[in-house]
């Protein structure tokens, strides 16, 4: 019996179908573009804290709404509480702060410690510059610093609106996160089914790997920021830095956004040197170095523990993502590299599978 030839493909219909689907995707992304950042952030938060939500829900007798309320309030406190604490402390101690600033401005800059000159390569140069600043009058220092202070003030004024927009986006993120918390199982099922439709079992495994990578990176960043801020706060309190609790809250926020504790610790060290406490300043400087080193040790270990991702891939993804995409790149970078590496490994492994022999042709019924 002669076989009927397969129907010829309609190239025009296929092309128009692909173009229509592409236009629909682009149109949807265009409509959702004001919310894409908040959607991505909310997805990261929900994936990272989903296991905590389920555990809390089980302890609350299965009441999902109560667990969502507690988790949402906790995340709001993490961001809002340090800011409120800082503002309240500054308002209450504005008189003390003004006297402290006046005393610091009138205090002479001490001479550089003798050990600074012994630092290899840069010690003599740093000691010379320090000596030059110490011998300069206050009026000359103010004159030299005025252009930089003006630039800092301009930068601060220019970013006030940006901070308000960032806070608004955070609130939008929390609203979307609440929606995802309430229907997380359906969203996860849809993501797995969509990935399976695209690439079968390996597509579904890629989605699971992406979730593990997001959770591991979030765990590494949060715990590392908490440990760094607590250690930095202890150091600030021991050496007698004023408002150590407020500065600890600020350090926690800075570590969460990957700016680091040095933004607060180094000015504190400089203030101690300026006020004539070189021993405590040196102690705090050494402690600051240890606190900064925690970021390079603790975070990779936590991320490695949460997901089976090579450490070089984590560093490359986190640093490259931060440079390319900003803060959200810390999560997106490792996830993209991890999923791409796993897909590449699967694709290469296909050549190791034995090729099935061709089936014998079916006998002709005629």
N, C-alpha and C positions, 0 to 999 in steps of 0.2 A: 504494500500500500504506500503510495507516494505521500510524503509529509507536506503539509501546507506550509508555505514560507511564513515566517513571523511578520506581523504587521510592521510596516515601515514607521520609524519614529517621526513624529511631527515636530520638526526642529523649531518652527515658528511658535507652536503652542508651548513647548518646553521653555524657550527663551522668554516668552511673555510671562509665563508662570514664575520663573526665577526673578525677573525684573519686578513683578508685582509684589512678591514676597520681600524682596530687598527694599522696595519703596515703603512697604508697611513697617518693616523693622526700623528704617531710618526715621519715618514719621513718628513712631512710638517713642524712640529715643529722643527725638526733638521735643515732643510734648513733655516727656518726663525729665528733660535736662535740668530744670531747676531743682528736682528732687533726687537726682542720681547720687550726688554725694551723700545725702542723708540716708538713702536706701542702702548704699554700700556700707556705710558706717553702722547702720542698724543691723544689717545682716551679720557683720563681723561681731557686734556685741552679743547678738542672740546666739550665734554659733559658739562663741567663747564661753558663755554663761549658761548654756542650755542644760548641761548636766547638773549645775547648781540649782537651777530652777526646778528640775524634776525631783532632786533630793529634798528641797524645801517643801515642795508640794506634797511629797509623801509624808513628811513630818507634820504637815498641817491638815492631815486627813483627806487629801485629794482635792483641796480647794485651790484651783488654779488661779482664780482671781486674786486671792490673798497673797499667794506666792509672787505673782506678777507685781502686785503693789509693793511688796517688801523689796524685791530686787530693783525695781525702778527707783524707789526712794533711796536705796543704797547708792545707786550709780549717780543720782542727782547730788547726794551729799558729798560724794567723792570730788565732784567738780565745784559745787557751790560753797561747801563748808570752808575750804581753805581761803577762798576769796572773802567770805563774810568775816571769818576770824581775823584776817589781815586788816580789813577796813575798820572793824570795831576796835582792834588794838591800836591802830594808828590814831583814830579819833580820840580814844581815851588817853593816850599818852602823847598828844601833840605838843604839850608843854615840855615834857621831858625830852622829846625828840629834838625840839628846837634848841634846847640848851646843849644837848649832846652834839648836834651838828655844829653849833657855835664853838664849843670846846675843841672839837676835832679840827675845825678850820683855823683856830688860833694856835693850836699846838704845833710846835716845830717838828719837822720831819727828822727822825733820828738818823744817826749815821748807820751805814750798812754794816751788818755783822761781819766778822772777820772770815767766817767760813764761806761766804759768798764768793770772795775772790779766789778761793781754791777750787771752784767748780771748773772742770775741764772745758776748754774751748770758749765758753761764754762768760766765765766768772769775772774776769778782769773788766770786761766791757760792761756787764751789769753793775758791778761795783762802782765803776767810773760814772755811769749815768746816774746811779743812785746818789753818789757824792755830789754831783752837779745839782740835782734837785734839792738836796739837803741844804746846800749853800745858797739857794735862790730864795729871794724874799717872797712873802705871801702875795704882795701886789703883782710881782712878775709871774708867779704861778697862776694867779687868777687871770691875768692877761693872756697867758699861753693857753689856758684851758677854756677860755670863753668861746672860741669858734667851735670846739667839740661839744660843749654844753648846748650851744644853739642848735647844732645838728641833732643832738639827742632829743631836745624839746620838739623840734620839727617832726622828727620821726614819731614821737609819742603822740603828738596831736594828729598826725596823718593816719595813725593806726587805731584811734579811738573808735571810728566808725567800723573799721574792720573787726574789732573785738565785739562790738554789738552784733554785727552780722554773724560772727562765729557763735555767739551765744544763742542767737535765733536758730541757727542751723542745728545746734546741739538739742534745743527743745524739739525741733522737727524730727531729729533722729530718735529721740525718746518716744515720740508719738508713734512713729513707724515701728520701733522696737516692741512697743506694747502690742501692736497689731500682730506682729510676727510671733510674739510669745503666745498669744491666744490661739494661733493656728499654725504652730510650728510643725506639727506632724504632717499636715497637708502640704505645706511648703517643701518639706524634706522629701515627701513622696513624689511630688511633682518634679523636683530637681533630679531625683534618681531615675524616674521614668523617662524624663527628657534626655538624660545622659545615656540611658540604655537604648533609647530610640536612635541616638546618634552613633554610638560605638559599642553597643552590646554590653557584655559584662564588664569590659575594660572601661567603658564610659562611666558606669556606676561606681567602679572602684576608684576612678579619678575624682569623683565627687566626694567620696568618703575620705580620700587622701587630702583633698583641699580643706575639708572641715577639720581634720586632725591638725593640719599645718596652721590654720587660723587659730585654733584653740591653743596650740603649743606656743605660738608667737605671743598671743595675748597673755597667757600665763607667765611666760618669761618676762615680758615687759612690766606687768603689774607687780609681780613679786619682787623683781629687781628694783623697781622704783620704791617700793615700800621699804625694803632692806636698806637701800642707799639713803633714803630720807631719814629713817630712824638713826642710822649710824652717824649721818651728818648732824642731826639734831643733838645727839649725845655729845659730839665733839664741840659744837657751838656752846652748849650749856656748860660744859666742863671748863672751857677757857674764859667764860664770862661774857660772851657776846650778848648785848641787849636784844630782847624780843626773840629769843631762840625758838620759841614755839611757833611764832608767825613765820619765821624764816624756814623752819622745818616744813610747814605746810606749803610754802612757795617752792621749796626744793622738790617735794613730792610731785607737784604739778609739772615742774620743769623736767623731772625725770620721766614722767608719763609721756610728755610730748618730745622726749629724746633730746632736749637741750642740755641736760646734765646738771649736776650739783655745783660745778665749778663757777657758774654764773653768780652764785651766792657765796661760795666758800672763799674764792680768791679775793673779793672785796673785803670779806671779814678778816682775812689774813693781813691785807694791806692796812686795814683800820687798826689792827693790833700793833703793827709796826709803827704806824703813824702816832699812836698814843703812847709809845715808849714801852711796849711789852714784847721785846724781841723773843724771849724764851717761849711764851705762850703762842706767839705768832708762828714760830718755827714748829712747835708741836702741832698746831692746827694745820700748817702746810703739809706736814708729813701725813697727818690723818686725812686730809683732803685727797692726797694721792692714793691712799688706800681705798677711800670711798669711791673715787673714780675708777679704780682698777676692778671693783666689783662688777661693773657693767660689762667688762670684757671677759669675765669668768663665769659669773652666776647665770647671766641671761642665756648664753649658748648651751650651758648644761641643762637648764630647764626646758629649753626648746627641743633639744635633742631627746630629752626624756619623754616629752609629749608626742613626738612624731619621729618616725624613722627617716630623718632627712640628714644628709651629710652636712657637717659643720661649715665647710667652705661654701656650700650652697646657701646656707642660712646667712652667712656674712655678706655674700655677694648680693643676695636678694634683698636683705634689709638695707644695706648701704645704697645699692643702686636704686632701689625703690624709693628711699627717702630723698635722694638727690633728684630723681626723675619726677616723682608724683607727690612729693611732700610727705606729711605724716602718715597718710593712708598707705603710702608705698611700703611702709614697714611691714604691713600685713600682705598687701597684694604681691610684692616682690618675691618673698619666699614661696608663696602659694603658686605663682606662675612658674617659677623655676622648678619647683618640686613636681608639679603635674607634668610639665614638659619633659623633664628627665625621666619620669616613670613611663610616659607614653613612648619616648624614644627607646627605652630599654625593652619594652614589650614589642615594639616594631622590629628591633634588631633580633630579639629572641625568636621571632617567627621563622628565621632561616634555620634554626636548630631543630625544628619540629620535622619529623619524617613526613615525606610527601606520600599521600595515599596513592596506590596504583590505580591506573585508569580502569574503570569498570568495563567488562566486556560488553560489546554491543548487544542489544536485545534482539532475539530472533524475530525474523519477519513473520508476522502472522499469516501472510499470504503464502 
